[in-house]
Amino acid sequence: MHDTIGATDAAARPHARLALRLVPAAMVSGSAVLLFGLHTAVSIPAGYALLGLALATAFVIDRPLARDLALVALGLLLISTISLAANIDYPNMALMGTVLTLAVLLPYLVSRYLYRERAIRFPIRTGRPWTSAALGYLLIVLALGYAILPTYFIRSGAFRNWPTVTAPDEIGRLFVGVGFVGIWDELFFICTVFALLRRHFPDWLANLLQAVIFTSFLWELGYRSWGPLITFPFALLQGFTFALTRSLAFVIVVHLLFDLVVFLVIVHAHTPAWLPIFLY
């Protein structure tokens, strides 16, 4: 009888530890909702406070988790210093590009050279060729983007969160900006946030936590209205795809195919006579 009770208690301990670790990790994800999702004069200070409380709680509960959450927090703090509104003026693009680059680079440098770990990696070359199933998946992504994105952007009016572009250099800047952010999303949310969280949680749970942060960022970027119904599943799918393929190159290609449709839809929505190739 005592042996049975002891075995039950031992089996329950890992679940209890997981639940405890989840508290500060969920706080970090929640801080992103406040900082980027709500993004008001009240929610932003509350987001910083929640982020600080998350790190303090993690420090008490689990020091290795606190170290990794601090890297995520560093990225979030850097991102929060700028507006994520889709402004493609040259100075704003330079500022945004610099800050987003630092949000990926600094956590990597701290992990690699201060912590002396290789938790954050960017596996471009995996040594494994893409299968026919993977190539078919890319075609499915393109088809889904064509089927879903025009309806979302145009019927919700979300396309108005991006500027009208008519001059060649404006079109070029929008194309570069959309592509840059798409690549950055995978470097930060998947290769940094997801990679750090999955050291402490099952993949499915780490994926949910990163998807909340991913969706909050894209909300401020302009994916408003019912955009989260698209961005949250997409974020989950990207995390799952990365865990399955272990290929940064593949998830970037997936994202860029989706973003190619985003770019074309935004241009068409502002100037309907251009690119009349969509059904919505």
N, C-alpha and C positions, 0 to 999 in steps of 0.2 A: 504493500500500500504506500509506504513512504517512498519507495523507489519510483512508483508511478507519479506521485506528486512532484518529486524532484526532477524527473524527466520533463514533466509538463512545464515546470518553472524555467528550466534550462532552454526549452524550445521557445518560450515566450520572450526571453531576454533579447534575442536579436531583433524581434519585431518592435520591442519597446525602444531599443537604441535607434532603430530606423525612424520611428515616430519622433523621437527627440531631435534627431538630426534634421528631420524634415521641417521643423518649426523655423529655424533661422533661414533655411534655403527658401521656404515659401515666403518669408518676409522679404528676401532679396527680390524674388519675382514680383511680389506685391509692390515693392518700392518702384519698380519699372512702370507699373500701372499708374501710380501717382505722378511720377516724373514725366512720363511721355504720353500715357493714355488720357488721363484727366488734364494734366498740364495747366493748372490754374494757380493763382497767387496763393491759394491755401494748400493745394495738393503738393506743390513742389517742395516747400519746407517740410511738409509731412513725409514726403518721400525720402528726403535726406535723413530725417529723424528715424524713420523705419529702417533705413539702410544701416545707420549707426547701431540701432538696437539689434539688428540681425547679426552684425559682426560681434558685438559684445556677447550675445547669447551663444553664438557658435564658439567663441573663445572659452566659455565656461563648459560647454557640452563636449566639444570635440575640436582639439587644436588643429589637426590636419584639415578638417572641414573649414575651420576659420581661415586658414591660410589660403585655401582655394576660393572661398567666397570673397576674400579680400581682393583677389585678382579680378573677379567678376565686378565687384563694387568699383574698383579703379576704372574699369572700362565705362561703367554706367555714369560715374561722376564726370568723366571727360566728355561723354556724349551730351550730358545735361547742360554743359556750359554754352551750347550753341542752339540756335533754332533749327529744327529739322524741316521747316517749311520748304517746299520745292521752289527755291529761288535759284535760277541759273545765271545770275549775274557773275561775271568773272571773279570779283573779290569774294563773294559768298561761296562760290565753288571752291576757290583756293582754301578758304577758312574751313569749310566743311570737310574737304578732302584731307586737310592736315589733321584736324581733330579726330576724324574717324580712323585715320591711319595710326595715330598715337593710341587710340583705344584698343587696337589690336596689338601694336608693337610693344607697348610698355608692359602689359600683362605677360607677354611672351618673354621679354627680357628679364623680368623679375623672376618668373618661373625657372627660366633656363640658367641664369647667372647668380641670382640671389638664393633661390631655393635649391638650385643645382638639381633640377628635375627636368624631365622631358614630357610633362603632362600635356603641353600644348604643342601640337604638330600640324603641319600642313602637307599631307601626303598627296602630292601631285602625281608622282609616278609610283604606282603600286606593283609594276612588273606583271600585271595580269591584263590580258586583252579584254575589251568589252565584248560580252556575248551578244548573240542575236537577240536574246530577250532584253538585254539592256538597250540595244539600239531600237527595238520595238517600243520600249518604254518611253524613249525620247519622242517618238512619233505620237504616242498617246498624250504626252504632256503638251505637245504643240497643238494637238487637236482639242484638248480640254481648254487650253488657253483661248483658242479661237472661239470655242462654244460659250465660255463663261464670261470672259473679261469684257467684251463689248457690252453685254447686257448690264454688268455691274457698273462699269464706269459711266456709261451714257444714261441709263435709266435712273441711277442714284444721283447723278450730277457730280460724282466724285472727281471726274476729269477736270473740273474747275479748280481743284486744288493744285493743278499744274498750270504753268503759264501757256498762253497761246504762242506758238512759234510759227513764223512764216519765212523769215530770212534764213538763208542757208547756214549761217554760223549759229543761229538760234536752234535750228533743227539739230545741228551737230552737237551743240552743248547739251541739249536734252538727251540725245542718244547716249553720249558719253556719261552723263550724270546718272541716267537710269541703269546703265551697265555697271558703272563703278559701284553704286550702292548695292546692286545685286551680288556682285563678287564679294563685297565687304560683308554683307549679311552672312555668307557662308563662313568667312574667316572668323567672324566674331561669334555669332550665335551657335554655329555648329562646331567649329574647330576649337573655340575657346570656351564658351559657356557650357555647351553640351558635353564637351570632352572633360571639363573639370567636374561637372556634376555627376557624371557617370562613374567617377572614381568612388563615390560615396553612396550612390543610389542605383537601383535596377535601371536598366536602359529606359524602360517605359516611363518611369517616374522622372528621371532626369530629362527625358524628352518633353514631358508635360511642363516641367518648370521652365525649360528654355523657350518653349513655344509661347508661354505667357509673356516673356520679355520680348521675344521676336514680334509678336502681334502688337504689343504696346508701342514699340518703336515705329512700326509701319503705320499705326494709327496717326501718330503725330506727323509722319512723313506725308500723309494725305489719303491713306486708305480708310476713309471714314464711312459713315452710313452703315451698311451691312457688310462692309469690308472684312471685319473679323471672321465672318462665316467662311471667307475664302482663305484669309491669311493664316488663321490658326491651324486648319487642316494641312495647309501647305507647309507650315513650319514643322508640324509633326511628321509629315511625309519626308521632308528633307532630313530630319534627324534619323528616322528609320532607315532611309536610303543610305546615309553615311555609315550607320552602324552595320548595315548589311554589306556594302561594297568596300568600305574603308578607303574610299577614293574621293578626295576633295575635287579633283578634276571633273568627276562625273556629276556631283551635286551642283557644281558651278555651271556646267553645261545645261543641266535641267533648269536652273534658275534663269540663265540667260535666254533660253528659249521662251520661257514664260515672260521675261522682261521685254523681249523683242515684240511680242504681241502687245504688251502694255504700252510701249513706245508708239507703235503704229495706231493703236486705238486712241491714245491721247491726241495725236496729230489729227486723226480723222474727226474726233469729237469736236475739236475746236474749229476745224475747217471741213465741214461735211463733204464738200465737193472733192476733197483729196481722199485718196485711198478708199473709195466706196466698195469695199470688199467684205464688209462685215454684215452679219445678220443679228438683229436685236429688236 
